[in-house]
Amino acid sequence: MAVSTLRRDIVTRPVFKAVADVMPALSRTEAEAIDAGDTWLDAALFTGNPDWNLLLSVPPATLSPEEQAFLDGPVEELCALVDDWKATFEDHDLPPAAWDLLKRAKFFGMIIPKEHGGLGFSALGHSEVVRKLSTRSSAAAVTAMVPNSLGPGELIMTFGTDAQKDYWLPRLADGREIPCFGLTSPEAGSDAAAMTDTGIVTFGDWQGERVLGIRLNWHKRYITLGPVATILGLAFKLSDPEKLLGGEEEIGITVALVPTDLPGVEIGRRHLPAMQAFMNGPNEGLDVFIPLDNIIGGRERAGQGWRMLMSALAAGRGISLPSQSAAAAAFAAYTTGAYARVREQFHVPIGEFEGVQEKLARIAGNAYLLDAARKLTCAGLDMGHHPAVISSVMKLHATERMRVTINDAMDVHGGKAIIDGPSNYLGNSYRSVPVAITVEGANILTRSLMVFGQGAIRSHPYLLDEVRAIGEEDRALALTEFDAVLWKHVAHALKTAIRAAVRSWTGGAFAPAPEAGRAKRFYRQLSRYSAAFAFCSDIAFLSLGGELKRRELLSARLGDILSELYLLSAALKRWEDEGRQDADWVLLRYVMESGFRTIEDRFDQLIANMPSRAVRWMLRLFVMPFGRRARGPSDWLIRKTAAILTTPSATRDRLTANIYRGRDGDAVAKLENAFALATETQPIRDRLRNARVKDWREASESLLQAADRRRLEATDRAIAEVIAVDDFAAEELVPNAD
């Protein structure tokens, strides 16, 4: 006891003072964001010595028979009802039959429990519906996913009163009520503290009675489903100047339910987000009165809105946009591989050119990785976790990889993808990418501030306890609590330093790894990088303190490393869950080697930009003693990975499973038909090539039988239909003057 007291007073006290001087206090919104959700595999990676059994013990995410039947039935039916070109450029809306099906089949109630009239789907079931719809129509996918993501439904389910659940959830599930959620204001996007939307506790008239309630004034924009919503979930700053609730005057951010037919509510005209057809627009409220009972969760939840939103966002960000991104990657893999096979230049399929193969390989790798991470995240959510950091990682990196993948697909398709019309199956995906990048937290801020900034505090074994100790108002208690955790942190840091150095100097040869067959070496490298990441994190905090919060480029690089560790762990988990398919090995290897190169690039950039020369030298010694060693996939591996997309196989089928493959006569169905014919007739073409016949029409009858000629003619005709692009008469493109 005397020794610990002496340590606290002599050693810990000056450290405590120094840290308290440089470490900024957490704002209320930051503290609430950190308290929302929980940690999961991200915390294991932050230890620097992850227990891989935690990853491998996660039950594989699987669909129930009911969920599979919904995919095969209503989802397939909805896809067939939607013509994305017509919805986007002619109607600017889904067809009435699609809206009817969305309500009738309870698409809006996927996450609502059955006892409240919903479908009660798992996170994976919800994700698979969004994924399949996204391969047909972004408008249909967004319309279905928003009520099941951040919005009144999930908030009522989690925080609502029994009366709110009993009344609202059945009406939301069957489409009697269409919800939207108003968070973003013109003056405040990512900065919730700058929100100017207000609510004042006062008395007012409600349904013929004078009751205690809230007088609201707001201006929101970018509100998806806002133009058609009947119930608005509203975030605002609540104050009680007359202290009618008996507490503080400034209560804080609150969320409440506002029927859109109330006096003073004004639904604005529509936005057109990148020409997408889903409903989106602004709304305002002027002196709108609601009773206190309309606060989600009742008056006891007044002022808890930001924490409630962050908790709900953790699940929504981990499902909706990652599902769209995984869909885009799988669809790009399916269509681009087929197109690269049927499209020829210089009498050679363009998929055989190495420049094209580089793009195809990256598309295939991203499709494999994104779906792996999507399924692992859904599995965690279905286990009851609400991992806010992982959800941020998924939203950020899934949408960024979608952008890369769609760009690659556009490059391979060339002119086919830039001429708009019903035959262009990629154009709308390309237009919609910036929407996904921007919504639910802009990617720039998510990368530079959230992934590592919040991730370090939330997931580090000791940092959050230290920050909370520093913020303790009782300074004597603060010092005692800080002392208790500081020395655990020091011991952890020393162990991490040793691990990082040993594993780096030995190339991870002896780093811990489970028995995973030939994938074991990949686990060893992740263990090595995890130790290096944990060591660099501690050194960054030690050398920069609170300044690290403002060094966004350094924070972003650390966040990229953490993100890559999670994504690559998901790829290994997928490899294991799918039975270590030998045919998929090149895909896994491509993904891992690409990820290792990214990790080492970020380490190199991080170290080079640390402000202290001594710190730079130390980090190189401990983390990268031999410089960057990960070179990325070889040319051979790139060619092998690309070939997966241009050749029918079980691997290609797994990579593109559960996407909408078109219907008779549409562009995707024509592409699938041409791809099938091209691969079926390849032996005939090979025979002609060996005979040095360039054009089958010039082949002799002895070399080419009549039946083979008919097959080749049908193939050429199918390919010509695929390569063709749309054109329009001038009068079709000019608005009707009448």
QUIMO-V71632 format. One line per field, one symbol per residue. phi: phi as a letter, one per 30 degrees, with the letter a starting at -180 (. if undefined). burial: b if it has 24 or more other ideal C-beta (glycine too) atoms within 12 Angstrom, else e. A space follows every 50 residues. Layout:
BEGIN
phi: ???
burial: ???
END
This chain:
BEGIN
phi: .dddddeddccdeddedddddcddddddddddddddibcadddddddibd dddddddddedbddedddddddceddddeddccdddddccchaddedded dedddiedcdcddddcjcciddedeeddddddeddcaddddddddddccd leedddedbddedddddddddddcidcccbbccdcedbcdcdddecdbbb dacacbhibcbdabccbabcbicdiedcdcbcdccaccbbdchdcibddc djdbbbcbedcdejdbdddddbdhiddddaadabbbhdcbdeddddjidd cdicdddddddddeddddcddddddddddddddddddddddcdcbhibed dcdddddddddddddddddddddddddddddddjdbddddddeddddddd dddddddddddddieecccdledcdcedddddeddddcdhjededdddbc ededddddcdebdddddddddddddddeddddddceddddddddddddee dddddciidcddaddbiddedddddddddddddddddddddddchddedc cddddddddddeddddddddddddeddcihdedceddddddddddddddd ddedddddcddcdddeddddddcbdcidcdcidddddddddddddcbdad dddddcdhcdcibejdddddddddddddddcdeddddddddicdcddcdd dddbdddddddddddddddddddebdbbdeddcceddd
burial: eeeeeeebeeebeebbeebbeebeebeebbebbbbbbbbbbbbbbbbbbb ebebbbebebbebeeebeebbeebbbbbbbbbbbbebbbeebbbbeebbe bbbebbbbbbbbbeebbbbbbbbbbbbbbbbbbbbbbbbbbbbbbbbbbb bbbbbbbbbbbeebbebbbbbbbbbebbbbbbbbbeebebebeebebbbb bbebeeeeeeebbbbbbbbbbbbbbbbbbbbbbbbbbbbbeeebbeeeee bbbbbbbbbbebeebbbbebbebbbbbbbbbbbbbeebbbbbbbbbbbbe bbbbbbbbbbbbbbbbbbbbbbbbbbbbbbbbbbbbbbbbbbbbeeeebb beeeebbbbbbbbbbbbbbbbbbbbbbbbbbbeebbbbbbbbbbbbbbbb bbbbbbbbbbbbbeebbeebbbbbbbbbbbbbbebbbbbbbbbebbbbbb bbbbbbbbbbbbbbbbbbbbbeeeeeebbebbbebbeebeebbeebbebb bbbbbeebeebbbbebeebbbbbbbbbbbbbbbbbbbbbbbbbbbbebbe bbbbbbbbbbbbbbbbbbbbbbbbbbbbeebeebbbbbbbbbbbbbbbbb bbbbbbbebbeeeebbebbbebbbbeeebbebbeeebbbbbbbbbbbbee bbebbbbbbbbbeeebbbbbbbbbbbbbbebeebbeebeeeeeeebeebe eeebeeeeeebbeebbebbebbbebeeeeeeeeeeeee
END
